[in-house]
Amino acid sequence: MIKKNKKRDFEKIGSILERTIKNLGLEHQIEKEMIFQVWKDVVGEEINKHTKPLSLQKKMLVVEVDSPTWNNELNLQKKGIKKKINQIIGKNVIKDIYLKIGSRDVSSYWFPNCDFYRFN
């Protein structure tokens, strides 16, 4: 005879996913992707045009900026940006932000009045 009131232990899918992500060692990658996803919303359209988050290494977010001017601007805003990102993600994934002056994707710029472009 089959018992109809057999008690089953169910586990929530969220806890299964969390455990699986941890077991596969994907926590860091997911945190990095979450930061990249919220970057534009946190810094705003104008700063986003001049910056690009590159990597997350030992809770250090590495961000490329396209000029010394934007480097200075982000230096002034680092504490607030870090705080907002950590709040959105819900844990302290960023301890500090390292700014690196570099060249952004050249294809995103338009040079009017030029027929030939030469980049060294």
DSSP file (Angstrom, degrees, kcal/mol; ACC not computed):
  #  RESIDUE AA STRUCTURE BP1 BP2  ACC     N-H-->O    O-->H-N    N-H-->O    O-->H-N    TCO  KAPPA ALPHA  PHI   PSI    X-CA   Y-CA   Z-CA
    1    1 A M              0   0    0      0, 0.0     2,-0.4     0, 0.0     0, 0.0   0.000 360.0 360.0 360.0 135.8    0.0    0.0    0.0
    2    2 A I        -     0   0    0      1,-0.0     2,-0.5     2,-0.0     0, 0.0  -0.720 360.0-129.6 -90.1 131.8    1.3    3.5   -0.9
    3    3 A K    >   -     0   0    0     -2,-0.4     3,-0.6     1,-0.1    -1,-0.0  -0.704  14.6-163.5 -81.4 126.5    1.3    6.2    1.7
    4    4 A K  T 3  S+     0   0    0     -2,-0.5    -1,-0.1     1,-0.2    -2,-0.0   0.736  83.9  56.6 -82.0 -23.7   -0.3    9.3    0.4
    5    5 A N  T 3  S+     0   0    0      2,-0.1     2,-0.3     0, 0.0    -1,-0.2  -0.024  70.4 151.3-100.1  31.2    1.0   11.7    3.1
    6    6 A K    <   -     0   0    0     -3,-0.6     2,-0.4     1,-0.1    -4,-0.0  -0.469  45.0-129.1 -66.1 125.3    4.6   10.9    2.5
    7    7 A K        -     0   0    0     -2,-0.3     2,-0.4     2,-0.0    -1,-0.1  -0.627  23.6-162.6 -81.3 128.9    6.6   14.0    3.4
    8    8 A R        -     0   0    0     -2,-0.4     2,-0.7     2,-0.0    -1,-0.0  -0.891  14.6-135.4-111.5 142.0    9.1   15.2    0.8
    9    9 A D        -     0   0    0     -2,-0.4     2,-0.4     2,-0.0    -2,-0.0  -0.869  25.3-170.7 -97.6 114.5   12.0   17.5    1.4
   10   10 A F        -     0   0    0     -2,-0.7     2,-0.4     0, 0.0    -2,-0.0  -0.823   9.5-149.6-104.7 144.6   12.2   20.2   -1.3
   11   11 A E        -     0   0    0     -2,-0.4     2,-0.1     2,-0.0     5,-0.0  -0.918  25.9-108.7-113.0 139.9   15.1   22.6   -1.7
   12   12 A K     >  -     0   0    0     -2,-0.4     4,-1.6     1,-0.1     3,-0.4  -0.391  21.4-128.9 -67.3 142.0   14.6   26.0   -3.1
   13   13 A I  H  > S+     0   0    0      1,-0.2     4,-2.8     2,-0.2     5,-0.2   0.839 106.0  61.4 -61.4 -34.4   16.1   26.5   -6.5
   14   14 A G  H  > S+     0   0    0      1,-0.2     4,-2.5     2,-0.2    -1,-0.2   0.904 105.3  45.6 -60.4 -42.3   18.0   29.6   -5.4
   15   15 A S  H  > S+     0   0    0     -3,-0.4     4,-2.1     2,-0.2    -1,-0.2   0.851 112.0  52.2 -71.6 -32.5   20.0   27.7   -2.8
   16   16 A I  H  X S+     0   0    0     -4,-1.6     4,-2.3     2,-0.2    -2,-0.2   0.935 112.6  45.2 -65.4 -45.8   20.7   24.9   -5.4
   17   17 A L  H  X S+     0   0    0     -4,-2.8     4,-2.9     2,-0.2     5,-0.2   0.914 112.1  51.8 -63.2 -43.8   22.0   27.5   -7.9
   18   18 A E  H  X S+     0   0    0     -4,-2.5     4,-2.1    -5,-0.2    -1,-0.2   0.925 112.5  45.1 -60.0 -45.3   24.0   29.3   -5.2
   19   19 A R  H  X S+     0   0    0     -4,-2.1     4,-2.7     2,-0.2    -1,-0.2   0.894 113.8  49.9 -65.2 -40.5   25.7   26.1   -4.1
   20   20 A T  H  X S+     0   0    0     -4,-2.3     4,-2.1     2,-0.2    -2,-0.2   0.920 110.2  49.8 -65.4 -44.6   26.3   25.0   -7.7
   21   21 A I  H  X>S+     0   0    0     -4,-2.9     5,-2.6     1,-0.2     4,-0.5   0.916 113.6  46.6 -59.6 -44.3   27.9   28.4   -8.6
   22   22 A K  H ><5S+     0   0    0     -4,-2.1     3,-1.0    -5,-0.2    -2,-0.2   0.921 111.6  50.6 -65.0 -44.4   30.1   28.1   -5.6
   23   23 A N  H 3<5S+     0   0    0     -4,-2.7    -1,-0.2     1,-0.3    -2,-0.2   0.832 111.7  48.1 -63.9 -32.6   31.1   24.5   -6.3
   24   24 A L  H 3<5S-     0   0    0     -4,-2.1    -1,-0.3    -5,-0.2    -2,-0.2   0.520 111.9-121.0 -85.3  -5.8   32.0   25.4   -9.9
   25   25 A G  T <<5S+     0   0    0     -3,-1.0     4,-0.3    -4,-0.5    -3,-0.2   0.830  72.8 129.8  72.4  31.8   34.0   28.4   -8.8
   26   26 A L     >< +     0   0    0     -5,-2.6     4,-2.4    -6,-0.2     5,-0.2   0.409  35.6  97.9 -99.4   1.4   31.9   30.9  -10.8
   27   27 A E  H  > S+     0   0    0     -6,-0.5     4,-2.6     1,-0.2     5,-0.2   0.924  84.9  47.6 -56.5 -48.3   31.2   33.4   -8.0
   28   28 A H  H  > S+     0   0    0      1,-0.2     4,-2.4     2,-0.2    -1,-0.2   0.915 112.1  49.3 -61.5 -44.7   34.0   35.8   -9.1
   29   29 A Q  H  > S+     0   0    0     -4,-0.3     4,-2.4     1,-0.2    -1,-0.2   0.897 112.2  48.3 -63.4 -40.6   33.0   35.7  -12.8
   30   30 A I  H  X S+     0   0    0     -4,-2.4     4,-2.3     2,-0.2    -1,-0.2   0.908 110.6  50.9 -68.0 -41.7   29.4   36.4  -11.9
   31   31 A E  H  X S+     0   0    0     -4,-2.6     4,-2.2    -5,-0.2    -2,-0.2   0.923 110.9  49.5 -59.7 -44.0   30.3   39.3   -9.6
   32   32 A K  H  X S+     0   0    0     -4,-2.4     4,-2.4     1,-0.2    -2,-0.2   0.931 111.3  48.1 -61.1 -46.5   32.4   40.8  -12.4
   33   33 A E  H  X S+     0   0    0     -4,-2.4     4,-2.0     1,-0.2    -1,-0.2   0.868 109.4  53.5 -64.0 -36.0   29.6   40.5  -14.9
   34   34 A M  H  X S+     0   0    0     -4,-2.3     4,-1.8     2,-0.2    -1,-0.2   0.910 108.8  49.3 -64.3 -41.7   27.2   42.0  -12.5
   35   35 A I  H  X S+     0   0    0     -4,-2.2     4,-1.3     1,-0.2    -2,-0.2   0.936 110.9  49.5 -61.8 -46.5   29.5   45.0  -12.0
   36   36 A F  H  < S+     0   0    0     -4,-2.4     4,-0.5     1,-0.2    -1,-0.2   0.859 109.8  52.8 -61.5 -35.3   29.9   45.4  -15.8
   37   37 A Q  H  < S+     0   0    0     -4,-2.0     4,-0.3     1,-0.2    -1,-0.2   0.869 115.6  38.0 -68.9 -37.3   26.1   45.3  -16.2
   38   38 A V  H  X S+     0   0    0     -4,-1.8     4,-2.3     1,-0.2     5,-0.2   0.548  90.2  95.5 -92.7  -6.9   25.4   48.1  -13.6
   39   39 A W  H  X S+     0   0    0     -4,-1.3     4,-2.7     1,-0.2     5,-0.4   0.906  85.0  46.1 -51.2 -53.0   28.4   50.3  -14.6
   40   40 A K  H  > S+     0   0    0     -4,-0.5     4,-2.1     1,-0.2    -1,-0.2   0.891 113.5  49.2 -61.4 -41.2   26.5   52.6  -17.0
   41   41 A D  H  4 S+     0   0    0     -4,-0.3    -1,-0.2     1,-0.2    -2,-0.2   0.862 114.5  45.9 -66.7 -34.8   23.6   53.0  -14.6
   42   42 A V  H  < S+     0   0    0     -4,-2.3    -2,-0.2     1,-0.1    -1,-0.2   0.931 122.9  31.1 -74.3 -46.7   25.9   53.8  -11.7
   43   43 A V  H  < S-     0   0    0     -4,-2.7     4,-0.5    -5,-0.2    -2,-0.2   0.708 107.0-125.9 -89.8 -20.3   28.2   56.3  -13.4
   44   44 A G     X  -     0   0    0     -4,-2.1     4,-2.0    -5,-0.4    -1,-0.2  -0.115  30.9 -69.8  93.5 164.6   25.8   57.8  -15.9
   45   45 A E  H  > S+     0   0    0      1,-0.2     4,-1.5     2,-0.2    -1,-0.1   0.889 125.5  50.2 -61.3 -46.0   25.9   58.3  -19.6
   46   46 A E  H  > S+     0   0    0      1,-0.2     4,-0.6     2,-0.2     3,-0.3   0.936 114.2  42.1 -66.3 -47.8   28.6   60.9  -19.9
   47   47 A I  H >4 S+     0   0    0     -4,-0.5     3,-1.3     1,-0.2     4,-0.5   0.888 110.0  59.6 -65.3 -37.5   31.2   59.1  -17.7
   48   48 A N  H >< S+     0   0    0     -4,-2.0     3,-0.8     1,-0.3    -1,-0.2   0.842  97.5  60.2 -59.4 -33.7   30.3   55.8  -19.4
   49   49 A K  H 3< S+     0   0    0     -4,-1.5    -1,-0.3    -3,-0.3    -2,-0.2   0.767 113.2  37.3 -63.8 -24.3   31.3   57.3  -22.7
   50   50 A H  T << S+     0   0    0     -3,-1.3    16,-1.9    -4,-0.6     2,-0.3   0.312 114.4  56.9-113.1   6.3   34.8   57.9  -21.4
   51   51 A T  E <   -A   65   0A   0     -3,-0.8    14,-0.2    -4,-0.5    12,-0.0  -0.913  50.4-171.0-137.3 162.0   35.4   54.8  -19.3
   52   52 A K  E     -A   64   0A   0     12,-1.9    12,-3.0    -2,-0.3     2,-0.3  -0.862  24.5-131.4-154.5 118.0   35.3   51.0  -19.5
   53   53 A P  E     +A   63   0A   0      0, 0.0    10,-0.3     0, 0.0     3,-0.1  -0.556  28.2 178.4 -68.6 131.1   35.5   48.5  -16.6
   54   54 A L  E     -     0   0A   0      8,-3.4     2,-0.3     1,-0.3     9,-0.2   0.846  49.6 -19.2-103.5 -45.4   38.2   46.0  -17.6
   55   55 A S  E     -A   62   0A   0      7,-1.3     7,-2.9     2,-0.0     2,-0.5  -0.975  43.6-129.1-159.2 167.6   38.5   43.5  -14.8
   56   56 A L  E     +A   61   0A   0     -2,-0.3     2,-0.5     5,-0.2     5,-0.2  -0.979  29.8 175.0-127.4 116.0   38.0   42.6  -11.1
   57   57 A Q  E >   -A   60   0A   0      3,-2.7     3,-1.4    -2,-0.5    -2,-0.0  -0.959  69.8 -24.5-129.8 113.6   41.1   41.3   -9.4
   58   58 A K  T 3  S-     0   0    0     -2,-0.5    -1,-0.1     1,-0.3     3,-0.1   0.911 127.1 -49.2  51.2  49.1   41.1   40.6   -5.6
   59   59 A K  T 3  S+     0   0    0      1,-0.2    36,-3.7    34,-0.1    37,-1.6   0.606 113.4 124.2  66.4  15.2   38.2   43.1   -5.1
   60   60 A M  E <   -Ab  57  96A   0     -3,-1.4    -3,-2.7    35,-0.2     2,-0.6  -0.929  52.8-149.7-106.0 114.8   40.0   45.7   -7.1
   61   61 A L  E     -Ab  56  97A   0     35,-2.5    37,-3.0    -2,-0.6     2,-0.6  -0.744   8.4-151.8 -84.9 122.8   38.0   47.0  -10.1
   62   62 A V  E     -Ab  55  98A   0     -7,-2.9    -8,-3.4    -2,-0.6    -7,-1.3  -0.857  16.9-176.0 -97.8 123.9   40.2   48.1  -12.9
   63   63 A V  E     -Ab  53  99A   0     35,-2.9    37,-2.9    -2,-0.6     2,-0.4  -0.975  17.8-142.4-125.5 130.8   38.7   50.8  -15.1
   64   64 A E  E     -Ab  52 100A   0    -12,-3.0   -12,-1.9    -2,-0.4     2,-0.3  -0.774  17.2-168.1 -90.0 133.9   40.1   52.3  -18.3
   65   65 A V  E     -Ab  51 101A   0     35,-2.7    37,-2.7    -2,-0.4   -14,-0.2  -0.905  21.3-136.3-118.9 151.6   39.6   56.0  -18.8
   66   66 A D  S    S+     0   0    0    -16,-1.9    38,-0.1    -2,-0.3   -15,-0.1   0.503  78.7  14.2 -91.3  -2.0   40.3   57.8  -22.1
   67   67 A S  S  > S-     0   0    0    -17,-0.2     4,-1.9     1,-0.1     5,-0.1  -0.992  73.7-107.7-161.9 161.0   42.1   60.9  -20.7
   68   68 A P  H  > S+     0   0    0      0, 0.0     4,-2.4     0, 0.0     5,-0.2   0.838 117.2  59.9 -60.7 -32.0   43.8   62.4  -17.7
   69   69 A T  H  > S+     0   0    0      1,-0.2     4,-2.1     2,-0.2     5,-0.1   0.939 108.2  42.2 -61.8 -46.9   40.8   64.7  -17.3
   70   70 A W  H  > S+     0   0    0      2,-0.2     4,-2.5     1,-0.2    -1,-0.2   0.802 109.8  59.2 -71.7 -27.7   38.4   61.8  -16.9
   71   71 A N  H  X S+     0   0    0     -4,-1.9     4,-2.0     2,-0.2    -2,-0.2   0.937 108.3  45.0 -61.4 -46.7   41.0   60.0  -14.7
   72   72 A N  H  X S+     0   0    0     -4,-2.4     4,-1.6     2,-0.2    -2,-0.2   0.914 112.0  52.2 -62.9 -43.4   40.8   63.0  -12.3
   73   73 A E  H  X S+     0   0    0     -4,-2.1     4,-1.0     1,-0.2    -2,-0.2   0.925 111.9  45.1 -60.1 -46.2   37.0   63.1  -12.4
   74   74 A L  H  X S+     0   0    0     -4,-2.5     4,-1.2     1,-0.2    -1,-0.2   0.834 105.8  60.8 -70.4 -31.0   36.7   59.5  -11.5
   75   75 A N  H  < S+     0   0    0     -4,-2.0     4,-0.3     1,-0.2     3,-0.3   0.892 106.0  48.6 -58.9 -37.9   39.3   59.8   -8.8
   76   76 A L  H  < S+     0   0    0     -4,-1.6    -1,-0.2     1,-0.2    -2,-0.2   0.790 118.8  39.0 -70.0 -27.8   37.0   62.3   -7.2
   77   77 A Q  H  X S+     0   0    0     -4,-1.0     4,-2.5    -5,-0.1     5,-0.2   0.433  84.1 102.3-103.6  -0.9   34.0   59.9   -7.6
   78   78 A K  H  X S+     0   0    0     -4,-1.2     4,-2.8    -3,-0.3     5,-0.2   0.882  80.8  51.0 -53.1 -47.1   35.6   56.6   -6.8
   79   79 A K  H  > S+     0   0    0     -4,-0.3     4,-2.1     1,-0.2    -1,-0.2   0.916 113.8  44.0 -61.3 -44.4   34.3   56.3   -3.2
   80   80 A G  H  > S+     0   0    0     -3,-0.2     4,-2.4    -4,-0.2    -1,-0.2   0.888 113.7  50.3 -68.2 -39.9   30.7   57.0   -4.3
   81   81 A I  H  X S+     0   0    0     -4,-2.5     4,-2.5     2,-0.2     5,-0.2   0.932 111.6  48.4 -63.6 -46.3   30.9   54.7   -7.3
   82   82 A K  H  X S+     0   0    0     -4,-2.8     4,-2.4    -5,-0.2     5,-0.2   0.921 112.3  49.1 -59.2 -45.8   32.3   51.8   -5.2
   83   83 A K  H  X S+     0   0    0     -4,-2.1     4,-2.1    -5,-0.2    -2,-0.2   0.914 111.8  48.2 -62.5 -44.7   29.5   52.3   -2.6
   84   84 A K  H  X S+     0   0    0     -4,-2.4     4,-2.6     2,-0.2    -2,-0.2   0.922 112.2  48.4 -63.4 -45.3   26.7   52.4   -5.2
   85   85 A I  H  X S+     0   0    0     -4,-2.5     4,-2.5     1,-0.2     5,-0.3   0.936 112.1  48.7 -62.6 -46.4   27.9   49.2   -6.9
   86   86 A N  H  X>S+     0   0    0     -4,-2.4     4,-1.7    -5,-0.2     5,-0.9   0.877 112.2  49.9 -61.1 -37.9   28.3   47.3   -3.7
   87   87 A Q  H  <5S+     0   0    0     -4,-2.1    -2,-0.2    -5,-0.2    -1,-0.2   0.927 111.5  47.6 -65.7 -45.3   24.8   48.4   -2.6
   88   88 A I  H  <5S+     0   0    0     -4,-2.6    -2,-0.2     1,-0.2    -1,-0.2   0.919 116.0  43.4 -62.8 -44.4   23.2   47.3   -5.9
   89   89 A I  H  <5S-     0   0    0     -4,-2.5    -1,-0.2    -5,-0.2    -2,-0.2   0.775 108.2-127.5 -75.7 -25.9   25.0   43.9   -5.9
   90   90 A G  T  <5S+     0   0    0     -4,-1.7     2,-0.3    -5,-0.3    -3,-0.2   0.568  76.7  57.0  92.8   9.0   24.2   43.5   -2.2
   91   91 A K  S   <S-     0   0    0     -5,-0.9     2,-1.7    -6,-0.2     3,-0.2  -0.976  96.1 -85.3-160.1 165.8   27.7   42.7   -0.9
   92   92 A N        +     0   0    0     -2,-0.3     3,-0.1     1,-0.2    -6,-0.1  -0.563  58.4 147.8 -80.4  86.6   31.2   44.2   -0.9
   93   93 A V        +     0   0    0     -2,-1.7     2,-0.5   -11,-0.2    -1,-0.2   0.665  63.4  54.5 -91.2 -19.7   32.5   43.0   -4.2
   94   94 A I        +     0   0    0     -3,-0.2   -34,-0.2   -12,-0.2    -1,-0.2  -0.968  48.0 168.6-120.0 125.8   34.7   46.1   -4.7
   95   95 A K  S    S-     0   0    0    -36,-3.7     2,-0.3    -2,-0.5   -35,-0.2   0.737  74.9  -5.8 -98.2 -33.7   37.2   47.3   -2.2
   96   96 A D  E     -b   60   0A   0    -37,-1.6   -35,-2.5   -14,-0.1     2,-0.5  -0.971  61.7-127.3-154.8 165.1   38.9   49.8   -4.4
   97   97 A I  E     -b   61   0A   0     -2,-0.3     2,-0.5   -37,-0.2   -35,-0.2  -0.985  16.0-158.1-122.3 125.1   38.9   51.1   -8.0
   98   98 A Y  E     -b   62   0A   0    -37,-3.0   -35,-2.9    -2,-0.5     2,-0.5  -0.905  11.7-150.3-103.0 125.3   42.2   51.3  -10.0
   99   99 A L  E     -b   63   0A   0     -2,-0.5     2,-0.5   -37,-0.2   -35,-0.2  -0.825  11.2-170.6-101.6 133.0   42.1   53.8  -12.9
  100  100 A K  E     -b   64   0A   0    -37,-2.9   -35,-2.7    -2,-0.5     2,-0.5  -0.981  18.4-137.3-125.0 122.2   44.1   53.2  -16.0
  101  101 A I  E     +b   65   0A   0     -2,-0.5     2,-0.3   -37,-0.2   -35,-0.2  -0.685  47.7 134.8 -80.4 125.3   44.5   55.8  -18.7
  102  102 A G        -     0   0    0    -37,-2.7     2,-0.5    -2,-0.5    -2,-0.0  -0.858  56.6 -77.3-153.3-174.9   44.3   54.1  -22.1
  103  103 A S        -     0   0    0     -2,-0.3     3,-0.1     1,-0.0   -37,-0.1  -0.839  39.6-140.4-100.2 131.6   42.7   54.4  -25.5
  104  104 A R        -     0   0    0     -2,-0.5     2,-0.3     1,-0.2     5,-0.1  -0.244  51.8 -58.5 -75.5 173.2   39.1   53.5  -25.9
  105  105 A D    >   -     0   0    0      1,-0.2     3,-1.9     2,-0.1     4,-0.2  -0.392  47.9-149.2 -57.6 115.1   37.8   51.6  -28.9
  106  106 A V  G >  S+     0   0    0     -2,-0.3     3,-2.0     1,-0.3    -1,-0.2   0.804  91.9  68.4 -60.4 -30.9   38.8   53.9  -31.9
  107  107 A S  G 3  S+     0   0    0      1,-0.3    -1,-0.3     3,-0.0    -2,-0.1   0.681  89.6  65.0 -65.5 -14.8   35.8   52.7  -33.9
  108  108 A S  G <  S+     0   0    0     -3,-1.9     2,-0.3     2,-0.0    -1,-0.3   0.554  91.9  78.5 -84.4  -5.7   33.5   54.5  -31.4
  109  109 A Y    <   -     0   0    0     -3,-2.0     2,-0.5    -4,-0.2     0, 0.0  -0.760  65.7-152.9-103.6 149.6   35.0   57.9  -32.5
  110  110 A W        -     0   0    0     -2,-0.3    -3,-0.0     2,-0.0    -2,-0.0  -0.984   2.8-158.1-122.2 128.5   34.1   59.9  -35.6
  111  111 A F    >   -     0   0    0     -2,-0.5     3,-0.9     3,-0.1    -2,-0.0  -0.860  14.0-153.2-109.5  99.4   36.6   62.2  -37.1
  112  112 A P  T 3  S+     0   0    0      0, 0.0     3,-0.1     0, 0.0    -2,-0.0  -0.323  74.7  21.8 -69.5 154.6   34.8   64.8  -39.2
  113  113 A N  T 3  S+     0   0    0      1,-0.2     2,-0.4     2,-0.0     0, 0.0   0.694  96.6 113.7  64.5  22.5   36.7   66.5  -42.1
  114  114 A C    <   -     0   0    0     -3,-0.9    -1,-0.2     1,-0.1    -3,-0.1  -0.989  39.9-179.0-126.3 129.1   39.2   63.7  -42.4
  115  115 A D  S    S+     0   0    0     -2,-0.4     2,-0.4     1,-0.2    -1,-0.1   0.716  75.6  38.5 -93.4 -24.0   39.5   61.3  -45.4
  116  116 A F        -     0   0    0      2,-0.0     2,-0.4     0, 0.0    -1,-0.2  -0.991  66.5-158.9-134.8 132.3   42.3   59.2  -44.1
  117  117 A Y        -     0   0    0     -2,-0.4     2,-0.5    -3,-0.1    -3,-0.0  -0.902   7.3-174.1-111.5 136.7   43.0   58.0  -40.6
  118  118 A R        -     0   0    0     -2,-0.4     2,-0.5     2,-0.0    -2,-0.0  -0.968   2.5-179.1-133.9 120.1   46.4   56.9  -39.4
  119  119 A F              0   0    0     -2,-0.5    -2,-0.0     1,-0.1     0, 0.0  -0.970 360.0 360.0-120.8 127.8   46.9   55.3  -36.0
  120  120 A N              0   0    0     -2,-0.5    -1,-0.1     0, 0.0    -2,-0.0   0.396 360.0 360.0-102.3 360.0   50.3   54.3  -34.8
